Amino acid sequence: MTPQEKLQLAQRSYAALSDLDPDAFIRFHTPDCEIRMTPSVAAVFGERFIGHDGLRSMVHEFSENTSSLKIEILEAKTATDGMLLIKQRLSVTSAVVGVGVSLDAWQEMEFRDGLILGFTNFEEPPPGWDKAEPLSLSGLEG
């Protein structure tokens, strides 16, 4: 996959997650995928989600705890090892108290066979961020 194809796939997966549609979200991931959350997100939603059942659980947690969710890509880069590095803004509104919060986070995303193999979320730029090659965000569907 080209870096731009990886970025488009990431954007489509974010759109499905923002819609809280587990079946659409799963479509973009390998059956053995693994997702690791930042400590602040893990405190509410869980630390790791593995496989399609794990992704369903993650989307369920988001659905139960938020009344709205939006993920926006702010920056994207490709690392020398082919990883896609993303700076994102996660905006959520609590389903319980109706309070909205946004946080910026970084993500390192790995791919296999045209799908997302997994990603790790970071509260600060991941290793290699400064040396990675910037990608254009033009043409991303929003």
DOVORO-817361 format. One record per atom (N, C-alpha, C): residue in three letters; z, y, x. Coordinates in steps of 0.1 Angstrom, whole numbers, padded with zeros to 4 digits, always signed. Example, Ala and Ser with C-alpha at 12.3 -4.5 7.8 and 13.67 -1.06 7.14 Angstrom:
Ala+0078-0057+0132/Ala+0078-0045+0123/Ala+0078-0033+0132/Ser+0071-0022+0128/Ser+0071-0011+0137/Ser+0079+0000+0129/
This chain:
Met+0000-0012+0008/Met+0000+0000+0000/Met+0000+0012+0009/Thr-0007+0023+0004/Thr-0007+0035+0012/Thr+0006+0042+0008/Pro+0010+0052+0017/Pro+0022+0060+0013/Pro+0021+0067-0001/Gln+0009+0072-0004/Gln+0008+0078-0017/Gln+0009+0069-0028/Glu+0004+0056-0027/Glu+0005+0046-0037/Glu+0020+0043-0039/Lys+0027+0042-0028/Lys+0042+0039-0029/Lys+0049+0050-0037/Leu+0045+0063-0034/Leu+0051+0074-0040/Leu+0048+0074-0055/Gln+0036+0071-0059/Gln+0032+0070-0073/Gln+0040+0059-0080/Leu+0041+0048-0074/Leu+0049+0037-0079/Leu+0064+0041-0081/Ala+0069+0047-0072/Ala+0083+0052-0073/Ala+0084+0062-0085/Gln+0075+0071-0086/Gln+0075+0081-0097/Gln+0074+0074-0111/Arg+0066+0063-0112/Arg+0064+0056-0124/Arg+0078+0049-0127/Ser+0084+0043-0117/Ser+0097+0036-0119/Ser+0107+0046-0124/Tyr+0108+0058-0118/Tyr+0117+0068-0122/Tyr+0115+0072-0136/Ala+0103+0074-0140/Ala+0100+0077-0154/Ala+0105+0067-0164/Ala+0103+0054-0160/Ala+0108+0043-0169/Ala+0123+0043-0169/Leu+0130+0046-0158/Leu+0144+0046-0158/Leu+0149+0058-0166/Ser+0143+0070-0164/Ser+0147+0081-0172/Ser+0145+0079-0187/Asp+0136+0071-0191/Asp+0134+0067-0205/Asp+0144+0057-0209/Leu+0152+0052-0200/Leu+0162+0041-0202/Leu+0155+0029-0208/Asp+0144+0025-0203/Asp+0136+0014-0208/Asp+0136+0003-0197/Pro+0145-0007-0199/Pro+0147-0017-0189/Pro+0134-0025-0186/Asp+0127-0029-0197/Asp+0115-0037-0195/Asp+0104-0029-0187/Ala+0103-0017-0190/Ala+0093-0009-0182/Ala+0098-0007-0168/Phe+0111-0005-0166/Phe+0116-0003-0152/Phe+0114-0015-0144/Ile+0117-0027-0149/Ile+0117-0039-0142/Ile+0102-0042-0138/Arg+0093-0038-0145/Arg+0079-0041-0142/Arg+0075-0036-0128/Phe+0082-0026-0123/Phe+0078-0020-0110/Phe+0085-0027-0098/His+0093-0037-0101/His+0102-0043-0090/His+0100-0058-0089/Thr+0101-0063-0077/Thr+0100-0077-0074/Thr+0112-0084-0081/Pro+0110-0097-0084/Pro+0121-0104-0091/Pro+0134-0105-0082/Asp+0133-0104-0069/Asp+0144-0105-0060/Asp+0149-0091-0054/Cys+0145-0081-0062/Cys+0148-0067-0057/Cys+0164-0065-0056/Glu+0167-0055-0048/Glu+0181-0051-0046/Glu+0182-0036-0045/Ile+0191-0031-0053/Ile+0194-0016-0054/Ile+0208-0014-0050/Arg+0210-0004-0041/Arg+0223+0000-0036/Arg+0225+0015-0040/Met+0236+0018-0046/Met+0239+0031-0051/Met+0248+0039-0041/Thr+0248+0052-0042/Thr+0257+0060-0034/Thr+0271+0058-0039/Pro+0281+0060-0031/Pro+0295+0059-0036/Pro+0298+0066-0048/Ser+0293+0079-0050/Ser+0297+0087-0062/Ser+0291+0081-0074/Val+0279+0075-0073/Val+0272+0069-0085/Val+0278+0055-0087/Ala+0281+0048-0076/Ala+0287+0035-0078/Ala+0301+0035-0085/Ala+0308+0046-0083/Ala+0321+0047-0090/Ala+0320+0046-0105/Val+0309+0050-0110/Val+0307+0050-0125/Val+0298+0038-0129/Phe+0287+0035-0122/Phe+0277+0026-0127/Phe+0277+0012-0119/Gly+0283+0011-0108/Gly+0283-0001-0100/Gly+0276+0001-0087/Glu+0280-0007-0077/Glu+0275-0005-0063/Glu+0261-0011-0060/Arg+0259-0024-0065/Arg+0247-0031-0062/Arg+0241-0037-0075/Phe+0228-0038-0075/Phe+0221-0045-0086/Phe+0210-0053-0080/Ile+0211-0066-0083/Ile+0202-0076-0077/Ile+0193-0083-0087/Gly+0180-0083-0085/Gly+0171-0090-0093/Gly+0169-0083-0107/His+0160-0089-0115/His+0156-0083-0127/His+0168-0082-0137/Asp+0177-0092-0136/Asp+0189-0092-0145/Asp+0198-0080-0140/Gly+0199-0078-0127/Gly+0207-0067-0122/Gly+0201-0053-0126/Leu+0188-0052-0126/Leu+0182-0040-0131/Leu+0185-0037-0146/Arg+0184-0048-0154/Arg+0187-0047-0168/Arg+0201-0042-0170/Ser+0210-0048-0162/Ser+0225-0043-0162/Ser+0226-0029-0158/Met+0219-0024-0148/Met+0219-0011-0144/Met+0215-0001-0155/Val+0203-0004-0161/Val+0198+0004-0171/Val+0208+0004-0183/His+0214-0007-0186/His+0224-0008-0197/His+0235+0001-0194/Glu+0240+0001-0181/Glu+0251+0010-0177/Glu+0248+0024-0179/Phe+0236+0028-0175/Phe+0231+0042-0177/Phe+0230+0045-0192/Ser+0225+0036-0200/Ser+0224+0038-0214/Ser+0237+0040-0221/Glu+0247+0032-0217/Glu+0260+0033-0223/Glu+0268+0046-0219/Asn+0265+0051-0207/Asn+0273+0062-0202/Asn+0266+0075-0201/Thr+0254+0076-0205/Thr+0247+0089-0204/Thr+0239+0091-0217/Ser+0238+0103-0222/Ser+0230+0106-0233/Ser+0216+0111-0229/Ser+0215+0115-0216/Ser+0202+0119-0210/Ser+0202+0116-0195/Leu+0191+0113-0190/Leu+0189+0109-0176/Leu+0175+0114-0172/Lys+0175+0121-0160/Lys+0162+0125-0155/Lys+0163+0124-0140/Ile+0153+0118-0134/Ile+0152+0118-0119/Ile+0139+0125-0115/Glu+0141+0134-0106/Glu+0130+0143-0101/Glu+0128+0141-0086/Ile+0116+0139-0081/Ile+0114+0138-0067/Ile+0112+0152-0061/Leu+0121+0156-0052/Leu+0120+0169-0046/Leu+0112+0169-0033/Glu+0114+0158-0025/Glu+0106+0157-0013/Glu+0104+0142-0011/Ala+0093+0139-0003/Ala+0090+0125+0000/Ala+0084+0124+0014/Lys+0088+0114+0021/Lys+0083+0112+0035/Lys+0080+0097+0037/Thr+0072+0094+0047/Thr+0070+0080+0051/Thr+0076+0078+0065/Ala+0084+0068+0066/Ala+0090+0065+0079/Ala+0081+0057+0088/Thr+0084+0057+0101/Thr+0075+0050+0110/Thr+0074+0035+0107/Asp+0084+0029+0100/Asp+0084+0015+0097/Asp+0078+0013+0083/Gly+0072+0023+0077/Gly+0066+0021+0064/Gly+0075+0024+0052/Met+0088+0026+0054/Met+0097+0028+0043/Met+0093+0042+0037/Leu+0095+0043+0024/Leu+0093+0055+0017/Leu+0107+0062+0016/Leu+0108+0074+0020/Leu+0120+0082+0020/Leu+0119+0093+0009/Ile+0128+0094+0001/Ile+0127+0103-0010/Ile+0140+0112-0011/Lys+0138+0124-0013/Lys+0150+0133-0018/Lys+0148+0135-0033/Gln+0158+0132-0040/Gln+0157+0132-0055/Gln+0168+0141-0061/Arg+0165+0145-0073/Arg+0176+0151-0081/Arg+0178+0143-0093/Leu+0191+0138-0095/Leu+0195+0130-0106/Leu+0203+0139-0115/Ser+0198+0141-0127/Ser+0204+0149-0137/Ser+0208+0140-0149/Val+0221+0140-0152/Val+0226+0132-0163/Val+0235+0140-0172/Thr+0236+0136-0185/Thr+0246+0142-0194/Thr+0254+0130-0199/Ser+0267+0132-0198/Ser+0277+0121-0201/Ser+0276+0119-0216/Ala+0275+0106-0220/Ala+0275+0102-0234/Ala+0289+0104-0240/Val+0299+0104-0232/Val+0313+0105-0238/Val+0317+0119-0241/Val+0315+0128-0231/Val+0320+0142-0232/Val+0309+0152-0233/Gly+0297+0148-0231/Gly+0285+0157-0233/Gly+0283+0167-0221/Val+0290+0164-0210/Val+0289+0173-0198/Val+0277+0169-0190/Gly+0269+0179-0186/Gly+0257+0176-0177/Gly+0261+0178-0163/Val+0255+0170-0154/Val+0257+0172-0140/Val+0244+0168-0133/Ser+0241+0175-0122/Ser+0230+0172-0113/Ser+0235+0170-0099/Leu+0229+0160-0093/Leu+0232+0158-0078/Leu+0219+0154-0071/Asp+0218+0159-0059/Asp+0207+0156-0050/Asp+0211+0144-0042/Ala+0202+0135-0040/Ala+0205+0123-0032/Ala+0192+0119-0025/Trp+0194+0110-0015/Trp+0182+0105-0008/Trp+0181+0090-0011/Gln+0169+0085-0009/Gln+0166+0071-0011/Gln+0157+0066-0001/Glu+0159+0054+0004/Glu+0150+0046+0013/Glu+0145+0035+0004/Met+0132+0034+0003/Met+0126+0024-0006/Met+0117+0015+0001/Glu+0118+0002-0001/Glu+0110-0008+0005/Glu+0101-0015-0005/Phe+0089-0019-0001/Phe+0079-0025-0010/Phe+0074-0038-0005/Arg+0070-0047-0014/Arg+0064-0059-0011/Arg+0054-0063-0022/Asp+0042-0067-0019/Asp+0032-0072-0029/Asp+0030-0062-0040/Gly+0029-0049-0036/Gly+0026-0039-0046/Gly+0037-0035-0055/Leu+0049-0040-0052/Leu+0061-0037-0061/Leu+0073-0032-0052/Ile+0083-0026-0058/Ile+0095-0022-0051/Ile+0104-0034-0049/Leu+0106-0036-0036/Leu+0115-0047-0032/Leu+0130-0043-0033/Gly+0132-0030-0031/Gly+0146-0025-0032/Gly+0147-0011-0027/Phe+0158-0005-0029/Phe+0161+0008-0024/Phe+0176+0010-0022/Thr+0179+0018-0012/Thr+0193+0022-0009/Thr+0194+0037-0011/Asn+0204+0041-0018/Asn+0206+0055-0021/Asn+0216+0061-0011/Phe+0214+0073-0007/Phe+0223+0080+0003/Phe+0227+0093-0002/Glu+0239+0098+0002/Glu+0244+0111-0002/Glu+0239+0122+0008/Glu+0234+0117+0019/Glu+0229+0126+0030/Glu+0215+0120+0034/Pro+0207+0128+0041/Pro+0194+0122+0045/Pro+0196+0109+0053/Pro+0188+0099+0050/Pro+0189+0086+0056/Pro+0184+0087+0071/Pro+0188+0077+0079/Pro+0183+0077+0093/Pro+0168+0078+0093/Gly+0163+0086+0103/Gly+0149+0088+0104/Gly+0142+0099+0095/Trp+0150+0105+0087/Trp+0145+0115+0077/Trp+0138+0126+0085/Asp+0144+0132+0095/Asp+0138+0143+0102/Asp+0125+0140+0110/Lys+0124+0127+0114/Lys+0112+0123+0121/Lys+0101+0118+0112/Ala+0104+0116+0099/Ala+0094+0110+0090/Ala+0083+0120+0086/Glu+0072+0114+0083/Glu+0060+0122+0079/Glu+0060+0127+0065/Pro+0060+0140+0062/Pro+0061+0145+0048/Pro+0048+0140+0040/Leu+0051+0138+0027/Leu+0040+0134+0018/Leu+0038+0145+0008/Ser+0026+0147+0003/Ser+0023+0157-0007/Ser+0028+0151-0021/Leu+0035+0160-0028/Leu+0039+0157-0042/Leu+0029+0161-0052/Ser+0018+0167-0048/Ser+0008+0171-0058/Ser+0002+0159-0064/Gly-0001+0160-0077/Gly-0007+0149-0084/Gly+0003+0139-0090/Leu+0016+0141-0087/Leu+0026+0132-0093/Leu+0027+0134-0107/Glu+0027+0124-0115/Glu+0029+0125-0130/Glu+0044+0128-0132/Gly+0047+0137-0141/Gly+0061+0141-0143/Gly+0067+0137-0156/
